[in-house]
Amino acid sequence: MKHLSKVLSLLLVSYFFILVSATAQRPPNVVVIFADDLGYGDTSCYGATKVRTPHIDQLASEGRRFTDAHAASAVCTPSRYCLLTGEYAFRDDHWAPVFLKVGLIVDPNQTTVADVMKRSGYNTACIGKWHLGFGEETPNWNGELKPGPLELGFDYYFGMPVVNSHPPFVYVENHHVVGIDPSDPFVYDEVADTPIHLEKMGFNQIGGAKAAHALYDDTYVGTTLAGKAVSWIKEKKDDPFFLYFATTNIHHPFTPHPQFQGTSEAGRYGDFIHELDWIVGEVTRTLEEEGLAEKTLVIFTSDNGGMINLGGQEAWKRGHNQNGDLLGFKFDAWEGGHRVPFIARWPGNIPAGSVSDQLVSNVDLIATLAALTNQELNDNEGPDSFNILPALTGQPKKPIRDHLVLSAFRKTHLSLRDGDWMYIPAQAGGGFSSPELGTHGFGGFPAVDFAGQKNSDMENGNIKPEAPKEQLYNLRKDFRQTNNVIRDHPEIAEAMKRRLDEIREANGTRL
């Protein structure tokens, strides 16, 4: 009996050490905070002086800040497609935002980053802006919104179905609009009675559903989403979790909670950044209070560069540069369209206060988290995604990526980054190009001229008649893209053009 007791004691001790070892080796929780339209110069740790972002700055001081990170698309919907699938959105012909009547644009059979995390036993949630469509062909706003996030690997979804400047102005939870009443259905082509602080456009509207619309107040969207994220983290804290938190900040209209109004030196645009920083702080504070900070990889980045719409123009006049010294804005193939903040924190694994100039992208998330959870992807899973975990945790001597394909609003401007070189196969930025100051579509060379940016192809807000038909920049020497050097290096441009053509044709093949 005494011998049996010793054996049992040894077995219990062995089991304890196995359990401790397994717990110690368990991959971390992962929180991805995906900001909306946040430019390279929109936070103080990236150089902003008219706004204050202490919580985002703290992430950078406790982790690694990347200076050469890019959204694979300069447009919101395709950028989200890239992040979730690890596939360039152009491969499935996605270039523009989707709105009210568009079905789910991601094939439910396609592996997503949420699928990868679920394979490793993670709880998964998407909270915030979806903007990838619902339903097989068109959303059934009065019924079941399926397929949607739950068919793409997420256990839970709560958020804005489209974008906070387009209808329907409601929340969706899992497969249904929150507060939907069958006796008061949505009605297409009827203006909704909502508190949205934006002049209603005369198209693409959906009204009715007063009970559902009544639950939405645009000045409380950010705080509502933050509360949902915090609650979900607390609920799932005892098991591994993956949270994709896609904020609506700082997409227009700029409608911050009253507590943030008037707090910045950049108008409502800057106030909305302050609210975003608070949202980040709510997430990091919760991780600290629940004892999860050391066990959680936090990635903070943006879906594309900052936009020069009406609020952005006002911020610029007050001295705030959305994209810092970069050329162009959201929707552009120029750096201002897609070079974005990217910060990663994982205490004990990512060196605190470090900076990296590695070329990385949001399309790399799926391969990186697969590596984090010791998984190998098949060739048809995340075909354009690179494992950048070594860049997060160390300082690789060689570049992890030797190239990156970057898409703009216009198909003509699908571009290639290759080492220090950026090749754009057309003139201008390929984004919005309205010459009228104050309009939503203000962009292109008129916007560049408004912002005082310089480019050798431009004169007085117009393209010079003698300007080349394509563009080539050496970003190490000229990150502001002031000089188009394609005539000086035609052989480099031709080689990059050939490589871009090969990538276009290599659909679904890991490169």
Secondary structure, DSSP 4 states (H G I P E B T S, - for coil): -HHHHHHHHHHHHHHHHHHHHHHHHSPPEEEEEEESS--TTSSGGGT-SSS--HHHHHHHHHSEEESSEE-SBSSHHHHHHHHHHSS-GGGGT--S---TT----S-TTS--HHHHHHHTT-EEEEEE---S--SSSS--TTS---SSGGGGT-SEEEE-SSBTTBS--S-EETTEETT--TTS-EEETS------SSPPPSSS-EEE-HHHHHT--GGGHHHHHHHHHHHHHHHHTTS-EEEEEE--TTSSS----GGGTT-SSSHHHHHHHHHHHHHHHHHHHHHHHTT-GGGEEEEEEESS----SHHHHHHHHTT--TTTT-S--TT-SSHHHHB--EEEE-TTTS-TTEEE---EEGGGHHHHHHHHTT----TTSSTT----HHHHHS--SS-S-SEEEEB-SSGGG-EEEETTEEEESSSS-SS--B--TTSTTB-HHHHHHHTT---TTEETTEE-TT--SSEEEETTT-TT-----TTT-HHHHHHHHHHHHHHHHSTT---
